[in-house]
């Protein structure tokens, strides 16, 4: 996919934001009408949709990891943007992390809508029918991916399926969660049926049919989660069987495998490995910068300085939860790989721990915005453990299969003690250690139904500074950004609790 990023240099220049009022419309119609004239133009248009994945990893770290029991991210100096996220503040509608989630996802959705509209209008210039279908499938996969991100953060959101003017956009209210899912599922089903299984080296990183099936399985599982009596991502459905069928399709394809080494999954020199079902790719050394930043989001600047490296932007410490640290068994390689416990800076010892999962000190770039490591959004171990979850929720399968999956994960982590009769809480505890700092924890808690018990218990045991507000079900989703509420009075009603 490195080739894609060279096209994005042009694509992002053409498809740049022109609206600061309602963040659903980043492309001017004049530019669009004159751009799509050749097959290559459509390829660039699809590449531009991928470009809005750039901040997806940072968002998962800021909104999922920080919200969850993985981090005790109270401020240790001044008020930081993550503090309200971590501490369940009611007054976070203007938080920049929340606004970014809305803005960037809708930028991507609009780009997808433009591409799909232009395929219908001018797609005859693409003489390769298979390529034309694939480009449509990529656009729909990405549109679904962005909408799935939105519905998990905000619940009801406006469903926009075609390009429209600002005056049109400000008449579109938030759609029921069911309607949002209907579009997501339709798009992913089309993508699963029309995307390629594999790509040549130059196009590595594009969504495949297995990417679509894996995400669609997670969509069915998320819809099947508890409603919590709010209009959030869970609909209380029973779609575990639909999900496991899709997961088994990915497994049975034999296109992926379970790596023997946990650390090799995240190695800077082992990208696009057999674990990767879908990842967000980055390349360094280009102008404009197309590297990543997520590697340092949870890492304090003084750590880089203690290692003789330039500051990156992580600023203050977001300590790892002591309860998470204590949950690792002796010999678990995931702990030392993922977590840095203390360091010394300017002769002063810093005893607290932080996530270092994506940091390779030999690969620190000159430009802090230009890290070369990819972010794995869905990996094979996830597929296996999601299958185990479906079985525990009643889908076809056996307890022996669940136990075998969990023991396979534990064995790779260096744990020799086998477990049996694994229950849902046990599986989620194993997922917490396996996927720590990968942005899945909050979503796992919400989907599994455990968030109502885990978070209050964690707050009671972890919040020694007494800064975290009591957990409420309304906090399962975030507030609609205040900037969107202010666009047109009465267009959006704020989520309850904020």
C-alpha positions in Angstrom: 0.0 0.0 0.0 3.0 2.3 0.1 2.1 3.2 -3.5 -1.3 4.4 -2.3 0.4 7.1 -0.2 2.1 8.6 -3.1 -1.3 9.1 -4.8 -2.6 10.5 -1.5 -0.1 13.4 -1.9 -2.2 14.5 -4.8 -5.5 13.3 -3.6 -5.4 15.2 -0.3 -4.4 18.4 -2.1 -7.5 18.0 -4.3 -9.9 16.7 -1.7 -9.2 19.2 1.0 -11.6 20.7 3.5 -13.6 23.7 2.5 -16.2 23.8 5.2 -15.7 24.8 8.8 -19.4 25.1 9.6 -21.0 21.7 9.3 -18.4 19.0 9.2 -20.1 16.8 6.6 -18.9 18.5 3.5 -15.1 18.6 2.8 -15.0 18.7 -1.0 -16.2 21.4 -3.4 -18.5 20.4 -6.1 -16.5 22.3 -8.7 -13.4 20.4 -8.0 -15.3 17.1 -8.0 -16.9 17.7 -11.3 -13.6 18.4 -13.1 -11.6 15.6 -11.5 -13.1 12.2 -12.4 -12.1 11.7 -16.0 -10.0 8.5 -16.0 -9.5 5.2 -14.2 -6.5 6.7 -12.4 -8.7 9.6 -11.1 -11.0 7.1 -9.5 -8.1 5.2 -8.0 -6.9 8.4 -6.5 -10.4 9.2 -5.3 -10.5 5.9 -3.4 -7.0 6.5 -2.0 -8.3 9.8 -0.6 -11.0 8.0 1.4 -8.2 5.9 3.0 -6.4 9.1 4.0 -9.0 9.8 6.7 -7.9 6.6 8.5 -4.7 8.5 9.5 -5.9 9.5 13.0 -8.0 6.4 13.7 -5.4 4.8 16.0 -4.9 8.0 18.0 -8.7 8.2 18.4 -8.9 4.7 19.8 -6.1 5.5 22.3 -7.7 8.7 23.4 -11.4 7.6 23.5 -11.2 3.9 24.2 -8.1 3.2 26.1 -8.3 6.4 28.1 -12.0 5.9 28.9 -11.5 2.3 30.1 -10.0 0.7 33.1 -6.6 0.3 31.3 -5.5 3.8 32.2 -5.7 6.0 35.3 -5.3 9.2 33.3 -5.9 11.9 35.9 -3.9 15.1 35.3 -0.6 15.6 37.2 -0.2 19.2 36.1 -2.8 21.5 34.6 -6.0 20.3 32.9 -5.4 18.0 30.0 -7.9 17.1 27.2 -7.9 13.4 28.2 -8.8 14.1 31.9 -12.5 14.6 31.2 -12.5 11.5 29.0 -11.0 9.4 31.8 -12.9 10.9 34.7 -16.4 10.9 33.1 -16.9 14.6 33.2 -20.3 15.8 32.0 -18.9 18.9 30.4 -16.9 17.4 27.6 -19.0 18.3 24.5 -16.3 20.8 23.4 -13.5 18.3 23.9 -11.2 18.3 20.9 -10.8 14.5 20.9 -14.6 14.1 20.6 -14.8 16.8 17.9 -12.1 15.0 15.9 -14.0 11.7 15.9 -17.0 13.4 14.4 -15.2 15.6 11.9 -12.7 13.0 10.5 -15.2 10.2 10.1 -17.6 12.5 8.3 -14.8 13.7 6.0 -14.1 10.1 5.1 -17.9 9.4 4.6 -18.2 12.4 2.3 -15.2 11.4 0.2 -16.8 7.9 -0.1 -20.1 9.4 -1.1 -18.5 11.6 -3.8 -16.6 8.6 -5.2 -19.7 6.5 -5.3 -21.7 9.2 -7.0 -19.0 9.8 -9.6 -18.8 6.1 -10.3 -22.5 6.1 -11.1 -22.1 9.3 -13.2 -18.7 8.9 -14.9 -17.7 5.3 -14.1 -17.9 4.3 -17.8 -14.4 5.6 -18.2 -13.2 2.5 -16.2 -13.1 -0.3 -18.8 -12.1 -3.0 -16.3 -15.4 -4.1 -14.8 -13.7 -6.0 -12.0 -11.6 -3.0 -11.0 -14.7 -0.8 -11.1 -16.6 -3.1 -8.7 -13.5 -3.3 -6.5 -13.3 0.5 -6.2 -17.0 0.7 -5.4 -16.5 -2.0 -2.8 -13.5 -0.2 -1.2 -15.5 3.0 -1.0 -18.4 1.2 0.7 -16.1 -0.7 3.1 -14.5 2.6 4.2 -17.9 4.3 4.5 -19.1 1.5 6.7 -15.9 1.6 8.7 -16.3 5.3 9.4 -20.0 4.9 10.3 -19.2 2.0 12.6 -16.7 4.2 14.4 -19.3 6.9 14.7 -22.1 4.7 16.0 -19.9 3.2 18.7 -18.9 6.7 20.0 -22.2 8.6 19.5 -25.1 6.2 19.0 -27.5 8.0 16.7 -25.8 10.0 13.9 -26.9 11.6 10.6 -27.0 9.0 7.8 -25.6 10.7 4.6 -25.5 8.5 1.5 -24.9 11.1 -1.2 -22.9 14.3 -1.6 -25.0 17.4 -0.6 -24.6 21.1 -0.1 -24.2 22.7 3.3 -27.8 24.0 3.1 -29.0 20.4 2.5 -26.8 18.9 5.2 -28.1 21.2 7.9 -31.6 19.7 7.4 -30.5 16.1 8.1 -31.2 15.0 11.7 -29.6 12.1 13.5 -30.9 8.7 12.4 -31.9 5.9 14.7 -29.1 3.5 15.5 -30.9 0.7 13.6 -30.8 2.8 10.4 -27.1 3.5 10.8 -26.5 -0.2 11.1 -28.6 -1.0 8.1 -26.3 1.1 5.9 -23.2 -0.3 7.6 -24.3 -3.9 7.0 -25.4 -3.3 3.4 -22.1 -1.7 2.6 -20.0 -4.4 4.3 -22.0 -7.2 2.6 -21.3 -5.6 -0.8 -17.6 -5.1 0.1 -17.3 -8.7 1.2 -18.7 -9.9 -2.1 -16.6 -7.7 -4.3 -13.3 -7.0 -2.7 -10.1 -8.9 -3.6 -8.8 -11.7 -1.3 -5.2 -10.5 -1.8 -3.3 -7.7 -3.5 0.1 -7.3 -5.1 2.8 -5.8 -3.0 2.2 -2.2 -4.3 -1.4 -2.4 -3.0 -0.9 -4.1 0.3 -3.1 -2.6 2.9 -6.2 -2.2 0.8 -9.3 -3.7 2.3 -9.9 -7.3 1.4 -13.0 -9.5 1.4 -11.7 -10.8 4.7 -11.3 -7.3 6.2 -15.0 -6.8 5.3 -16.1 -10.1 6.8 -14.2 -9.5 10.0 -15.6 -6.0 10.5 -19.1 -7.2 9.6 -18.8 -10.0 12.2 -17.8 -7.4 14.8 -20.8 -5.2 13.7 -23.2 -8.1 14.3 -21.6 -8.8 17.7 -21.8 -5.1 18.7 -25.5 -4.9 17.7 -26.1 -8.0 19.8 -24.7 -6.3 22.9 -26.9 -4.9 25.7 -28.9 -1.7 25.1 -28.3 -0.5 28.6 -31.6 1.4 28.1 -29.8 4.0 26.0 -29.6 4.7 22.3 -26.0 3.4 22.0 -24.3 0.8 19.8 -26.0 -2.2 21.5 -29.5 -3.3 20.3 -29.8 -6.5 22.3 -30.1 -8.6 19.2 -29.0 -12.2 18.9 -26.7 -12.2 15.9 -23.9 -14.3 17.3 -24.5 -17.0 14.7 -24.2 -14.6 11.8 -21.0 -13.3 13.3 -19.4 -16.7 13.8 -20.2 -17.7 10.3 -18.2 -14.7 9.0 -15.4 -15.4 11.5 -15.2 -19.0 10.4 -15.0 -17.9 6.8 -11.9 -15.8 7.6 -10.4 -18.7 9.6 -11.2 -21.3 6.9 -9.6 -19.2 4.2 -6.1 -20.1 5.5 -4.9 -16.6 4.5 -3.9 -15.8 8.0 -2.1 -17.5 10.8 -1.3 -17.2 14.5 2.2 -15.9 14.9 4.4 -17.8 17.4 5.9 -14.6 18.8 3.7 -11.9 20.4 6.3 -9.2 19.9 6.8 -10.0 16.2 3.2 -9.0 15.5 4.1 -5.4 16.2 7.7 -5.3 14.9 8.7 -2.4 12.7 10.4 -4.9 10.4 7.5 -7.4 10.2 4.6 -5.3 8.9 1.9 -6.9 6.8 2.6 -10.2 8.7 0.2 -13.2 8.8 -1.7 -11.8 11.7 -2.9 -8.7 9.9 -6.5 -8.8 8.7 -6.8 -5.1 8.2 -4.4 -2.3 9.2 -3.8 1.4 8.6 -0.6 1.9 6.8 1.9 4.7 7.0 5.0 5.7 5.1 7.7 8.1 6.2 10.0 10.6 4.6 7.3 12.2 2.4 6.1 15.8 2.1 3.4 16.4 3.2 4.0 14.0 6.1 2.2 10.7 5.9 3.7 8.9 8.9 1.9 8.0 12.1 1.7 9.6 15.5 -0.1 7.0 17.6 3.2 5.4 18.7 3.8 8.2 21.2 0.2 9.2 22.1 0.3 7.4 25.5 4.1 7.9 26.1 5.3 10.9 28.2 7.9 13.2 26.5 10.3 12.9 29.5 10.7 9.2 28.6 12.0 10.0 25.2 14.2 12.7 26.6 15.6 10.2 29.2 16.6 8.0 26.2 18.3 10.8 24.4 15.4 11.3 21.9 13.5 14.5 21.0 10.1 15.2 22.6 7.3 13.7 20.6 4.1 15.3 21.9 2.9 12.9 24.6 3.3 15.6 27.1 2.3 14.4 30.6 1.9 10.9 32.0 -1.2 8.8 31.5 -0.4 6.0 33.9 -1.4 2.4 33.3 -3.9 1.1 35.7 -2.4 -0.6 38.7 -5.2 -3.2 38.6 -4.3 -4.0 35.1 -0.6 -4.4 35.9 -1.3 -6.7 38.8 -3.5 -8.9 36.6 -0.6 -10.1 34.6 0.7 -13.5 35.7 4.4 -14.1 36.3 6.2 -14.8 33.0 3.6 -13.1 30.7 5.7 -11.6 27.9 2.9 -9.2 27.0 3.4 -7.2 30.2 7.0 -6.1 29.7 6.5 -5.7 25.9 3.5 -3.4 26.3 4.2 -1.6 29.5 7.2 0.5 30.7 7.5 0.5 34.4 9.4 3.5 35.6 12.4 5.4 34.2 14.9 8.1 35.3 14.9 11.6 33.8 17.4 14.3 34.9 18.3 12.2 37.9 14.7 12.0 39.1 13.0 8.6 39.2 9.5 8.3 37.7 7.9 5.2 39.2 4.7 5.2 37.2 4.0 3.0 34.2 2.9 3.8 30.7 2.1 1.9 27.5 5.1 1.6 25.1 3.7 -1.1 22.8 4.4 0.7 19.6 7.8 2.3 20.6 11.0 1.1 19.1 13.7 3.5 20.3 15.9 2.6 17.3 13.1 3.8 14.9 12.2 7.2 16.5 11.9 9.6 13.5 13.3 13.1 13.3 9.8 14.4 12.7 7.5 13.4 15.6 4.6 13.3 13.2 6.3 10.7 10.9 6.6 7.4 12.7 6.8 4.5 10.2 4.8 1.8 12.1 1.4 0.6 10.8 -1.6 0.2 13.1 -3.4 -3.2 13.1 -7.1 -2.5 13.3 -8.1 -6.2 13.1 -5.8 -9.2 13.6 -6.1 -12.9 13.4 -6.0 -13.4 17.2 -8.9 -11.1 17.4 -10.8 -13.2 14.9 -10.2 -16.3 17.0 -11.1 -14.7 20.3 -14.3 -13.1 18.8 -15.2 -16.6 17.7 -14.8 -17.8 21.3 -17.0 -14.9 22.5 -19.7 -15.9 20.0 -19.7 -19.5 21.3 -20.0 -18.3 24.9 -23.0 -16.2 23.7 -24.8 -19.2 22.3 -23.4 -19.6 18.7 -22.5 -23.1 17.4 -19.4 -24.4 19.0 -18.1 -26.1 22.2 -16.5 -25.1 25.5 -13.5 -27.1 24.4 -13.0 -24.8 21.4 -13.2 -21.7 23.6 -10.7 -23.2 26.0 -8.3 -24.1 23.2 -8.4 -20.6 21.7 -7.6 -19.0 25.1 -4.9 -21.5 25.9 -3.3 -20.9 22.5 -3.2 -17.2 23.3 -1.8 -17.8 26.8 0.9 -20.2 25.6 2.2 -17.6 23.1 2.3 -15.2 26.0 4.7 -17.6 27.9 2.1 -19.0 30.3 2.3 -22.7 30.9 -0.7 -23.1 33.1 -3.7 -24.2 31.1 -7.2 -23.0 31.8 -10.6 -24.7 31.4 -14.3 -23.9 31.5 -13.5 -20.3 30.4 -16.4 -17.9 31.0 -17.2 -14.6 29.4 -15.5 -12.6 32.1 -12.4 -14.8 31.8 -12.3 -14.3 28.1 -12.6 -10.5 28.5 -9.8 -10.5 31.1 -7.6 -12.3 28.6 -8.5 -9.9 25.8 -7.6 -7.0 28.1 -4.0 -8.3 28.4 -3.8 -9.5 24.8 -5.1 -6.3 23.2 -4.0 -3.7 25.7 -3.1 -0.4 24.1 -4.7 -1.5 20.8 -7.9 0.6 21.4 -10.4 -2.3 21.9 -10.9 -2.3 25.7 -13.8 0.2 26.0 -15.6 -1.5 23.0 -15.1 -4.9 24.6 -16.6 -3.8 27.9 -19.6 -2.3 26.3 -20.2 -5.1 23.8 -19.8 -7.8 26.5 -22.2 -6.2 29.0 -19.5 -6.0 31.6 -19.0 -2.2 31.6 -21.7 -1.6 34.3 -19.9 -3.8 36.8 -16.2 -3.5 35.8 -16.0 0.3 35.7 -17.6 1.1 39.1 -15.5 -1.6 40.7 -12.4 -0.3 39.0 -13.1 3.3 40.0 -13.6 2.2 43.7 -10.3 0.4 43.7 -8.1 2.6 41.5 -9.2 6.2 42.0 -6.9 7.1 44.9 -7.1 10.8 44.1 -10.9 10.7 44.0 -11.1 12.6 40.7 -13.3 10.2 38.7 -17.0 10.8 38.7 -19.4 7.9 39.3 -20.0 5.8 36.2 -23.4 6.2 34.6 -24.9 4.2 31.6 -25.2 7.4 29.6 -21.4 7.6 29.6 -21.2 4.5 27.4 -21.4 6.9 24.5 -20.0 10.4 24.1 -21.8 13.8 23.7 -22.4 15.2 20.3 -19.7 17.8 19.7 -20.8 21.2 20.8 -19.6 22.6 17.5 -22.2 20.5 15.7 -25.0 21.4 18.1 -24.3 25.0 17.5 -24.5 24.8 13.7 -28.3 24.9 13.6 -30.5 25.3 16.7 -32.7 22.2 17.2 -31.0 20.1 14.5 -29.4 17.7 17.0 -30.4 16.9 20.5 -27.6 16.3 22.9 -27.1 12.8 24.3 -28.6 12.4 27.8 -26.2 12.9 30.7 -24.2 15.7 29.1 
